[in-house]
Amino acid sequence: MSDIAAPVSHAIPQGWLSPVTEPRTIRRLLIGLTVVLLGLFLILPLAAVFVEALRLGIGPFLATFGNADARASIWLTLLVAAIAVPCNLVFGVAAAWAIAKHEFRGRTFLISLIDLPFSVSPVVVGLVYILLLGSNSAIGGWLLENWNLRIIFAVPGIVLATIFVTFPFIARELIPLMQDQGSGDEEAALSLGASGWQTFLHVTLPNVKWALLYGVLLCNARAMGEFGAVAVLSGKLRGETVTMPLQVELFYNEYQSVAAFSLASLLAALALVTLVVKSWLEWRYADQLAAGARAH
């Protein structure tokens, strides 16, 4: 009669505990530390913005938005975002389609270029644009002389800077998801007689629509909050080239703290709305967004 082998013991050596077997005290300590840090570095400063904005009451708070410079900065911020986000939407979808669905020479280099704004300081971006498109440069001088088009210290320069710093967001959400899905659905649609445009509209886009919306939200939030590159390129001409973040700085430097925090509270509120929608998308469509989230 053969012996029955005893089950093999996989005892975990002392000190080699998996994360799920950590003592309850350690777990509570880590959770508590996380909550405290979030409170100190995120919730408390955000609450302080709204408290300071309403420090003198609702009247001075609302009066800020009657200020001509504040209104001009709000409209300019919305205008820049309304131009930059659609531009990046077209670029992001096209880049993701090319990279995820095709193999070509220079594909890796193109991905590196898309990631470039993540690593380059926005201030450097502004200085480069001044060098290339300023009125003393060859291109900028030609545009100004022949077309009366000023790029630097004008709205076009702000738009260009915003497009540059925000263009990775949509592409980087779509590329991993499109790569994960492969091209099987598109090949099936083409084999059934669909044209390339029909395949793109009715197969590709529906498969990535929630990741696309997620990327648009991130791109829009970044566009409205951009400071560094815009500060370099705008010239801070009041009522003309001052966006909301720049106007907050101008108010604060002039010791108009209530106006500064009131306008900052609007930026914070827009960011909170973006965060709520983003969190809802992550919860509702977690599986479809997982590939895109891994890119960050």
ZATI-458040 format. One record per residue (C-alpha): residue number from 1; residue in three letters; x, y, z. Coordinates in steps of 0.05 Angstrom, whole numbers, plus 5000, padded with zeros to 4 digits. Example, Ala and Ser with C-alpha at 12.3 -4.5 7.8 and 13.67 -1.06 7.14 Angstrom:
<sites>
{1, Ala, {5246, 4910, 5156}}
{2, Ser, {5273, 4979, 5143}}
</sites>
This chain:
<sites>
{1, Met, {5000, 5000, 5000}}
{2, Ser, {5031, 5065, 4978}}
{3, Asp, {5038, 5122, 5026}}
{4, Ile, {4993, 5181, 5016}}
{5, Ala, {5035, 5242, 5008}}
{6, Ala, {5023, 5294, 5061}}
{7, Pro, {5002, 5362, 5037}}
{8, Val, {5060, 5408, 5024}}
{9, Ser, {5062, 5465, 5074}}
{10, His, {5074, 5534, 5046}}
{11, Ala, {5088, 5570, 5110}}
{12, Ile, {5106, 5642, 5102}}
{13, Pro, {5171, 5659, 5138}}
{14, Gln, {5166, 5708, 5195}}
{15, Gly, {5174, 5779, 5171}}
{16, Trp, {5150, 5760, 5101}}
{17, Leu, {5077, 5780, 5108}}
{18, Ser, {5034, 5794, 5047}}
{19, Pro, {4996, 5860, 5045}}
{20, Val, {4930, 5826, 5061}}
{21, Thr, {4958, 5795, 5125}}
{22, Glu, {4985, 5859, 5156}}
{23, Pro, {4964, 5868, 5228}}
{24, Arg, {4901, 5909, 5237}}
{25, Thr, {4940, 5962, 5275}}
{26, Ile, {4987, 5972, 5217}}
{27, Arg, {4929, 5978, 5168}}
{28, Arg, {4894, 6029, 5211}}
{29, Leu, {4958, 6068, 5220}}
{30, Leu, {4970, 6071, 5145}}
{31, Ile, {4899, 6091, 5130}}
{32, Gly, {4900, 6144, 5184}}
{33, Leu, {4966, 6171, 5158}}
{34, Thr, {4938, 6175, 5087}}
{35, Val, {4876, 6212, 5111}}
{36, Val, {4917, 6261, 5151}}
{37, Leu, {4964, 6276, 5093}}
{38, Leu, {4905, 6285, 5045}}
{39, Gly, {4873, 6331, 5095}}
{40, Leu, {4935, 6373, 5105}}
{41, Phe, {4958, 6378, 5032}}
{42, Leu, {4893, 6374, 4993}}
{43, Ile, {4828, 6385, 5031}}
{44, Leu, {4852, 6439, 5080}}
{45, Pro, {4883, 6485, 5026}}
{46, Leu, {4822, 6475, 4981}}
{47, Ala, {4775, 6493, 5038}}
{48, Ala, {4818, 6553, 5055}}
{49, Val, {4808, 6581, 4985}}
{50, Phe, {4733, 6582, 4993}}
{51, Val, {4736, 6608, 5065}}
{52, Glu, {4781, 6666, 5045}}
{53, Ala, {4739, 6682, 4985}}
{54, Leu, {4677, 6689, 5029}}
{55, Arg, {4714, 6722, 5087}}
{56, Leu, {4680, 6790, 5077}}
{57, Gly, {4613, 6760, 5057}}
{58, Ile, {4577, 6743, 4993}}
{59, Gly, {4575, 6815, 4968}}
{60, Pro, {4650, 6825, 4957}}
{61, Phe, {4654, 6754, 4930}}
{62, Leu, {4603, 6768, 4876}}
{63, Ala, {4633, 6837, 4863}}
{64, Thr, {4696, 6803, 4838}}
{65, Phe, {4658, 6775, 4779}}
{66, Gly, {4633, 6844, 4762}}
{67, Asn, {4704, 6868, 4754}}
{68, Ala, {4720, 6880, 4680}}
{69, Asp, {4789, 6847, 4685}}
{70, Ala, {4761, 6786, 4720}}
{71, Arg, {4706, 6777, 4668}}
{72, Ala, {4756, 6785, 4612}}
{73, Ser, {4802, 6733, 4643}}
{74, Ile, {4744, 6684, 4650}}
{75, Trp, {4722, 6692, 4577}}
{76, Leu, {4794, 6686, 4552}}
{77, Thr, {4804, 6622, 4592}}
{78, Leu, {4741, 6592, 4564}}
{79, Leu, {4760, 6615, 4493}}
{80, Val, {4830, 6584, 4498}}
{81, Ala, {4802, 6519, 4525}}
{82, Ala, {4748, 6518, 4471}}
{83, Ile, {4802, 6522, 4418}}
{84, Ala, {4857, 6479, 4449}}
{85, Val, {4813, 6420, 4470}}
{86, Pro, {4782, 6407, 4401}}
{87, Cys, {4850, 6413, 4369}}
{88, Asn, {4879, 6362, 4417}}
{89, Leu, {4818, 6319, 4407}}
{90, Val, {4831, 6314, 4333}}
{91, Phe, {4906, 6304, 4343}}
{92, Gly, {4896, 6253, 4400}}
{93, Val, {4848, 6210, 4361}}
{94, Ala, {4891, 6212, 4298}}
{95, Ala, {4955, 6196, 4336}}
{96, Ala, {4923, 6140, 4376}}
{97, Trp, {4894, 6110, 4312}}
{98, Ala, {4961, 6112, 4276}}
{99, Ile, {5002, 6085, 4334}}
{100, Ala, {4953, 6031, 4359}}
{101, Lys, {4928, 6005, 4292}}
{102, His, {4990, 6009, 4247}}
{103, Glu, {5063, 5990, 4248}}
{104, Phe, {5110, 6040, 4216}}
{105, Arg, {5181, 6066, 4220}}
{106, Gly, {5189, 6119, 4274}}
{107, Arg, {5129, 6095, 4315}}
{108, Thr, {5168, 6093, 4380}}
{109, Phe, {5197, 6162, 4366}}
{110, Leu, {5127, 6189, 4355}}
{111, Ile, {5105, 6162, 4423}}
{112, Ser, {5165, 6196, 4455}}
{113, Leu, {5146, 6262, 4423}}
{114, Ile, {5075, 6256, 4450}}
{115, Asp, {5103, 6247, 4520}}
{116, Leu, {5150, 6307, 4512}}
{117, Pro, {5105, 6359, 4545}}
{118, Phe, {5103, 6317, 4608}}
{119, Ser, {5178, 6327, 4618}}
{120, Val, {5190, 6397, 4590}}
{121, Ser, {5178, 6456, 4636}}
{122, Pro, {5121, 6501, 4611}}
{123, Val, {5166, 6561, 4622}}
{124, Val, {5216, 6531, 4573}}
{125, Val, {5159, 6521, 4524}}
{126, Gly, {5141, 6595, 4528}}
{127, Leu, {5213, 6616, 4517}}
{128, Val, {5220, 6571, 4456}}
{129, Tyr, {5157, 6600, 4425}}
{130, Ile, {5183, 6671, 4437}}
{131, Leu, {5248, 6650, 4402}}
{132, Leu, {5211, 6620, 4343}}
{133, Leu, {5151, 6665, 4335}}
{134, Gly, {5170, 6731, 4368}}
{135, Ser, {5166, 6795, 4327}}
{136, Asn, {5242, 6794, 4320}}
{137, Ser, {5244, 6723, 4292}}
{138, Ala, {5240, 6706, 4219}}
{139, Ile, {5172, 6672, 4223}}
{140, Gly, {5140, 6720, 4272}}
{141, Gly, {5167, 6781, 4236}}
{142, Trp, {5140, 6755, 4169}}
{143, Leu, {5071, 6742, 4198}}
{144, Leu, {5069, 6810, 4231}}
{145, Glu, {5093, 6847, 4169}}
{146, Asn, {5053, 6811, 4116}}
{147, Trp, {4991, 6788, 4153}}
{148, Asn, {4990, 6836, 4212}}
{149, Leu, {4986, 6773, 4256}}
{150, Arg, {5019, 6778, 4324}}
{151, Ile, {5032, 6711, 4358}}
{152, Ile, {5071, 6729, 4420}}
{153, Phe, {5036, 6773, 4472}}
{154, Ala, {4970, 6757, 4438}}
{155, Val, {4915, 6705, 4441}}
{156, Pro, {4946, 6660, 4386}}
{157, Gly, {5009, 6651, 4428}}
{158, Ile, {4968, 6632, 4490}}
{159, Val, {4929, 6581, 4448}}
{160, Leu, {4993, 6551, 4419}}
{161, Ala, {5024, 6544, 4488}}
{162, Thr, {4961, 6513, 4517}}
{163, Ile, {4956, 6463, 4459}}
{164, Phe, {5029, 6442, 4470}}
{165, Val, {5023, 6430, 4545}}
{166, Thr, {4957, 6392, 4539}}
{167, Phe, {4963, 6351, 4476}}
{168, Pro, {4987, 6286, 4508}}
{169, Phe, {4926, 6276, 4552}}
{170, Ile, {4876, 6251, 4500}}
{171, Ala, {4926, 6211, 4460}}
{172, Arg, {4954, 6178, 4522}}
{173, Glu, {4885, 6156, 4545}}
{174, Leu, {4868, 6125, 4477}}
{175, Ile, {4932, 6092, 4456}}
{176, Pro, {4935, 6036, 4509}}
{177, Leu, {4861, 6021, 4503}}
{178, Met, {4864, 6017, 4427}}
{179, Gln, {4925, 5972, 4431}}
{180, Asp, {4890, 5928, 4482}}
{181, Gln, {4829, 5921, 4437}}
{182, Gly, {4869, 5903, 4375}}
{183, Ser, {4842, 5911, 4305}}
{184, Gly, {4796, 5851, 4300}}
{185, Asp, {4731, 5891, 4302}}
{186, Glu, {4756, 5938, 4248}}
{187, Glu, {4778, 5880, 4203}}
{188, Ala, {4710, 5847, 4212}}
{189, Ala, {4674, 5911, 4193}}
{190, Leu, {4718, 5921, 4131}}
{191, Ser, {4706, 5849, 4110}}
{192, Leu, {4631, 5861, 4113}}
{193, Gly, {4637, 5919, 4064}}
{194, Ala, {4642, 5980, 4110}}
{195, Ser, {4686, 6037, 4087}}
{196, Gly, {4744, 6062, 4128}}
{197, Trp, {4705, 6123, 4151}}
{198, Gln, {4644, 6081, 4170}}
{199, Thr, {4689, 6033, 4208}}
{200, Phe, {4720, 6090, 4246}}
{201, Leu, {4654, 6123, 4264}}
{202, His, {4613, 6061, 4281}}
{203, Val, {4666, 6013, 4308}}
{204, Thr, {4729, 6048, 4332}}
{205, Leu, {4699, 6109, 4366}}
{206, Pro, {4643, 6072, 4403}}
{207, Asn, {4696, 6025, 4431}}
{208, Val, {4736, 6082, 4461}}
{209, Lys, {4683, 6135, 4475}}
{210, Trp, {4689, 6134, 4551}}
{211, Ala, {4764, 6136, 4550}}
{212, Leu, {4759, 6193, 4500}}
{213, Leu, {4713, 6232, 4545}}
{214, Tyr, {4759, 6219, 4604}}
{215, Gly, {4818, 6247, 4564}}
{216, Val, {4778, 6308, 4543}}
{217, Leu, {4761, 6323, 4616}}
{218, Leu, {4834, 6319, 4636}}
{219, Cys, {4856, 6361, 4576}}
{220, Asn, {4803, 6414, 4592}}
{221, Ala, {4823, 6418, 4665}}
{222, Arg, {4896, 6426, 4647}}
{223, Ala, {4880, 6479, 4594}}
{224, Met, {4841, 6522, 4642}}
{225, Gly, {4894, 6517, 4697}}
{226, Glu, {4957, 6529, 4655}}
{227, Phe, {5001, 6583, 4684}}
{228, Gly, {5075, 6577, 4666}}
{229, Ala, {5075, 6578, 4590}}
{230, Val, {5018, 6627, 4587}}
{231, Ala, {5052, 6674, 4636}}
{232, Val, {5114, 6677, 4591}}
{233, Leu, {5076, 6686, 4525}}
{234, Ser, {5018, 6731, 4546}}
{235, Gly, {5054, 6794, 4567}}
{236, Lys, {4998, 6801, 4619}}
{237, Leu, {4961, 6854, 4581}}
{238, Arg, {4900, 6869, 4624}}
{239, Gly, {4834, 6853, 4591}}
{240, Glu, {4869, 6823, 4531}}
{241, Thr, {4918, 6767, 4547}}
{242, Val, {4906, 6752, 4620}}
{243, Thr, {4875, 6684, 4636}}
{244, Met, {4843, 6665, 4702}}
{245, Pro, {4907, 6638, 4735}}
{246, Leu, {4945, 6701, 4714}}
{247, Gln, {4889, 6746, 4739}}
{248, Val, {4891, 6711, 4807}}
{249, Glu, {4965, 6727, 4811}}
{250, Leu, {4953, 6800, 4792}}
{251, Phe, {4898, 6809, 4843}}
{252, Tyr, {4941, 6777, 4897}}
{253, Asn, {5002, 6820, 4880}}
{254, Glu, {4958, 6882, 4886}}
{255, Tyr, {4935, 6859, 4956}}
{256, Gln, {4864, 6846, 4932}}
{257, Ser, {4862, 6781, 4969}}
{258, Val, {4787, 6772, 4969}}
{259, Ala, {4784, 6782, 4893}}
{260, Ala, {4843, 6735, 4883}}
{261, Phe, {4812, 6680, 4925}}
{262, Ser, {4743, 6691, 4895}}
{263, Leu, {4770, 6680, 4825}}
{264, Ala, {4813, 6622, 4850}}
{265, Ser, {4751, 6590, 4880}}
{266, Leu, {4719, 6590, 4811}}
{267, Leu, {4780, 6553, 4784}}
{268, Ala, {4776, 6505, 4843}}
{269, Ala, {4702, 6494, 4832}}
{270, Leu, {4715, 6477, 4759}}
{271, Ala, {4769, 6429, 4780}}
{272, Leu, {4722, 6396, 4830}}
{273, Val, {4668, 6387, 4777}}
{274, Thr, {4721, 6355, 4732}}
{275, Leu, {4742, 6310, 4789}}
{276, Val, {4671, 6288, 4804}}
{277, Val, {4657, 6271, 4731}}
{278, Lys, {4725, 6237, 4725}}
{279, Ser, {4712, 6195, 4788}}
{280, Trp, {4643, 6175, 4762}}
{281, Leu, {4673, 6153, 4696}}
{282, Glu, {4726, 6112, 4732}}
{283, Trp, {4673, 6078, 4774}}
{284, Arg, {4622, 6067, 4719}}
{285, Tyr, {4669, 6047, 4663}}
{286, Ala, {4729, 6020, 4702}}
{287, Asp, {4743, 5963, 4654}}
{288, Gln, {4745, 6007, 4593}}
{289, Leu, {4788, 6060, 4627}}
{290, Ala, {4837, 6012, 4660}}
{291, Ala, {4884, 6008, 4600}}
{292, Gly, {4886, 6083, 4593}}
{293, Ala, {4898, 6093, 4668}}
{294, Arg, {4959, 6048, 4665}}
{295, Ala, {4993, 6097, 4619}}
{296, His, {4998, 6147, 4676}}
</sites>
